[in-house]
Amino acid sequence: MERVSPLNRRKESRYFIEGISIEGIGTIVEVSKNGLRILKDPAFSLKDPELKFMIASVEFKGRVKWEDELFIGVEGPHPLGGPAFLEKRIKRVKEALPPPQWMIVPEKAVVHYKKSEGLVAVVNLLLELESEDPDIRKLADLIERVSQYEEGEREKALEAGTEPSEALKKSCKDELRAQILQKQPAEEMGKIDAEFAISLLGLQHVREVIENHVRKCVFDSDQTLPLFENLETFNVLKSVFYKKLCRLFGLTEHQSEGSTLLFFETAGLDILVKESNGILDNFYKSPTHLYSELSRIYEQVFFSVDALHLTQKYFERTMGDLKESYDGYLMAYLALHPQYQPAKAVKITPSRKALALSYLFYLTFLAVLFILDKNQTYGNYLSRRLQGRGLTSRNQDDLIEQTIEETQAILQILQIRRTIPHPQTPDDFFSLDTFLGKDIRFEYLLKTFKAFGRNRQGRLALRYEDGGYAHYILGKLINAGGLGLAGKTLAVIPCGNLSEEQWYQKDFDLFDLLVFKEIHKLPQSKLGSFLRLWNGFEGQAIATFSTFEFLEHSQAQLFGHLREWVVDFPSYFQGAAIQDRMIDHTLDYLRPFIGEQTVNREKYRKEPFSMNHIKAEVLTTLEIG
């Protein structure tokens, strides 16, 4: 792999500590492995560069290496910033999340939940039927599945002593059999299966029969999210767009499984609504509410578990064969919201299939939010990623238009009246310079990412104190125009949620940009796999880690490989401006959920609170809409 210039030329890591007063000199405010940064007393005057003083009954000898108006830098031969010292003295961001008001146990909550499979089976059938080049074998299999569902519903009605509806008296396959009998006497036919029916009747005739059959049927609509506007439209549109992505990326083998998972992605929401005693009945109103990371925070602080964790448990219990698909779904959600913190109990494996699905799901999320909720930000993200795949603006418009037309055609067959307006071409007024402000530390961060973006095989290790805020900003940086990252194929790997199963470097060659979130949580058994990927991956790679959880001395081997690529995220301890900017960003982020309600921002300036602390407190104290 081509060698690129390191981003970090500093020899040692520096840590902010609770001040240690040194009589006659000043206050130690930062330490490194062998050095100190001292805020000078007003009366201090440097006469001798050799200093000697006591720290906690231990004598420290050092030499002043630099001095400015406020500080002096002292280097000593013996480490002061050792693990024990840092654990005790290092300054920490305050993050005290409120205890959950209810305790929902995922394993128990999913036991009695069952989501109807009727609509998903029918939509998958219609998707294949309406495609330009249907796969006959797949179409036959889908006809069999729909017919099995209908026959099962008919048997349930008879067992309950009720008369099946007229629509259920004949299954999809029964309707095709009746058409065949008009062409060929029964005594001349053997067993009729769907593939035989298609070959005998012809595709166009089969299409007409199935569409007429579906029009007569009434499939259970989802009633668990009563205020979610046009839930069926949401379900159909994402399946249509996802199918088109499978063809665009040459991954049609994942079409059926991925579409099924997308239909069942609301399982966790359904369970939460059922368990919430009415609290969440009116909460999930749109794709924005469904996909928002703030919804996951809200769920966690109220019920101790979020919808994604419940969905994972549901798949684990009822659809074990979709495990890889769900792993991809979680990574897709992290690509959408890098700041999301999955439950520790959730374990995934970044297999080739899961990784491929993660990018398709991620683009599907963006498309749904853009088309149905008219979200211009996500429309821009989608446009840049598709442009990176080679789609011009005209190609993208055609893709969106075809998605809308096919969605409306299927909805019409399902007897659902809905017109979906074509979204306006997204405006790109977002400016990172304006968003981050003119603080020199943010300017340095932006400059560093620009340099990283220019290196096709670049590496960057982002060290932070507030994980929620750092990953929120990281999401902006990897999606903004002008940094060379927004058009890359992207995967986000949650190191704290990796299973013990093996993963392989070749499985990541689908991507241009990898983000290893919270590398300090990487299982020890995966260190070798990560280092091989970090050193050998032909694209760009970012690792993120916490200052507090990954001190320089704690994981020496891993840190040694990251050291030269370390970039420090701006610290709240460097001045009030950084924290003020975080508070502004947090309140703007919350605004769609809290409206114009007032938040006392001064309260959060008194101490270095984390972004997650503010989000959780505001969501549990204000009225959420």
Secondary structure as UniProt FT lines:
FT   STRAND          14..22
FT   TURN            23..25
FT   STRAND          26..32
FT   STRAND          35..40
FT   TURN            42..43
FT   STRAND          50..55
FT   TURN            56..57
FT   STRAND          58..67
FT   STRAND          71..75
FT   HELIX           83..89
FT   HELIX           106..109
FT   TURN            110..112
FT   HELIX           118..130
FT   HELIX           136..159
FT   TURN            160..161
FT   HELIX           166..169
FT   HELIX           172..183
FT   HELIX           186..188
FT   HELIX           194..201
FT   HELIX           203..216
FT   TURN            226..227
FT   TURN            229..230
FT   HELIX           231..248
FT   TURN            249..250
FT   HELIX           252..254
FT   HELIX           255..263
FT   TURN            264..266
FT   HELIX           267..275
FT   TURN            276..283
FT   HELIX           287..291
FT   HELIX           293..303
FT   HELIX           307..318
FT   HELIX           320..322
FT   HELIX           323..336
FT   TURN            338..339
FT   TURN            344..345
FT   HELIX           352..371
FT   TURN            372..373
FT   HELIX           376..388
FT   TURN            389..390
FT   HELIX           393..413
FT   TURN            414..415
FT   HELIX           432..436
FT   HELIX           440..454
FT   TURN            456..457
FT   STRAND          459..464
FT   HELIX           467..479
FT   TURN            481..482
FT   TURN            486..487
FT   STRAND          490..494
FT   HELIX           495..497
FT   HELIX           505..508
FT   TURN            509..510
FT   STRAND          513..517
FT   HELIX           519..521
FT   HELIX           524..526
FT   HELIX           527..536
FT   STRAND          540..546
FT   TURN            547..549
FT   TURN            552..555
FT   HELIX           556..562
FT   HELIX           563..565
FT   STRAND          566..568
FT   HELIX           572..574
FT   HELIX           576..594
FT   TURN            595..596
FT   HELIX           601..605
FT   TURN            606..608
FT   HELIX           611..621
//
